[in-house]
Amino acid sequence: MLTEVNRPLDALAYHRKAIIFATSIKDSLQVGVALTNLGVVYEKLKNYDSALYYYSHSLKINEA
């Protein structure tokens, strides 16, 4: 993962693209995965409010 190699901004961009793509093909599972991954990146950046936001949205999608 790009966050593992200290490229969190690249990771954020790729996960956002993944959300756009997964949404376009109506793959809610992958949207949830990408949202979780965004949460992970924000958590590693110590941006806990954003991390919680993305984790919460992922949970809502995965529960549906």
Number of C-alpha atoms within 10 A of each C-alpha: 10 13 17 10 8 11 12 19 13 12 19 20 11 16 19 17 13 17 19 14 14 18 14 11 9 11 12 17 15 19 24 23 20 24 25 22 23 27 25 22 25 22 16 15 14 11 13 15 12 17 21 17 15 21 21 16 16 23 14 11 15 14 8 7
